[in-house]
């Protein structure tokens, strides 16, 4: 009896290991909800999807990180602790995940908190680079945590037409919001908002990147970078594409478009080509 149980356990672990090593063509990875650069290799990406977390491999392939197949929304890497990721979203069988964390590169996840009126489903979420204890998420309004996600409080209503959030790299109380009517900024931890630039056009994403800059994609204009108090246009995607998710690593930029394409730029956003893995 014990022998059979041990054999079954070994078979289960082997199957789980095989599942974690499952490799698929990159083009088969769909419903991407977030990206992050692999800190061990800036040419590799983590892709948070409707069906779990993947890591890209050379040759246009992607590997499932674990047997965790939940819908990961609000996917956000810790700014200074490699291998630690935060997310929210939906369990594979429905419902909401609350605020969850992985400290082993996405292999396992656990809920830290349910959030206000939770379990929450943060579609928009970001962590402060200047104070990683400060995290913002949008669910039933704008929520803020000052203790690494253990407890949350409602700050106020989220901006109308909210698409994305980014905490300014230099100040945990300064927050950007990409919305359907333009880019907004709050300097009081989300209690009040004002236009962040003269252009008042739909802004599909905003990102406080690892290089210390803030980037935003303004539809009809292109990718823009905050330079002091001003914004500089870097370049636009070809066709009628716009960026939904963005990550930067040294001289490489990565983007996921509204069509689900993964693109890369090797000249700071001036030109783009398909990401090859």
C-alpha positions, 0 to 999 in steps of 0.5 A: 500500500505504501509502495503504491502511494509513493509511486503515485506521489512520484508520478504526480510530481513528475507530471507537475514538473512536466507541466511547468516545463511545457513549451509552446510557440510564442504566437500561441500565448494569447490574452496577455495582461502584463509583461516584465523583463526577466532580471536574469536575462534582459532579452527574456520576458515574463508574460502574464496571461488569462491562463497563467504566467509564461516566460519567453525562450529563444527561437520564438517559444514560451515556457509555462512557469508553473501549473498555476493557470489563473487569470493574472491581472494587474501583473507588477514586478517588485522594483528591487526584489527579483523573482517577486511578482504581484498580481490580482485577477480571477481564479481559473474556476471564477471569482476574484483572487484578491491581492496575490504575491509570488516570491519564487518567480511565479511558480507559486502564489498566495493571497496577501489580502482581500482588499477593500470590499474584496476579494478585489480584482485589480485590473490596474495596479502599480508599486512605488519604486521609491517606497515598495511598501506603497501599492495602488490598485483600482477596484470599486475606486482607487485603493492604496496600501502602505504596508506592502499589500497587507492592508488597504484603504479606499482613497477615493474614486478612480479617474473616469475611463481609467486604463492604466496606473503608474507611481512616479519613480521619485515620489510614492504620493505622485501617481499617473493615470492613463485614461480614455481622455488623456494622461492625468497626474495626482500629487496627493496619493490619488485624492485629486487629479489634473492633466499631466500634459497639454495633449488631451488624447486617449492614453493607452498605457503609462509606465514607471520603468526600471530606467527611472523614466515615465513612459506613456503611449498617446494614441495618435501621437506615439510613445512619450517619455517624461523629461523633467516637466516636459514630455518628448515623443519618441516614436509611434507604432506602425499602422493603427497599433497602440501599446497596452503593456510596456517594459524597458531594460537598458536600450531595449523596449518591449510592448504588447499591442491591442492586437496581442502582438509582442514588439521590441525596440532596440533604439529607445522606441523610435522603431519597432519590430516583432519580438523574436524571443 
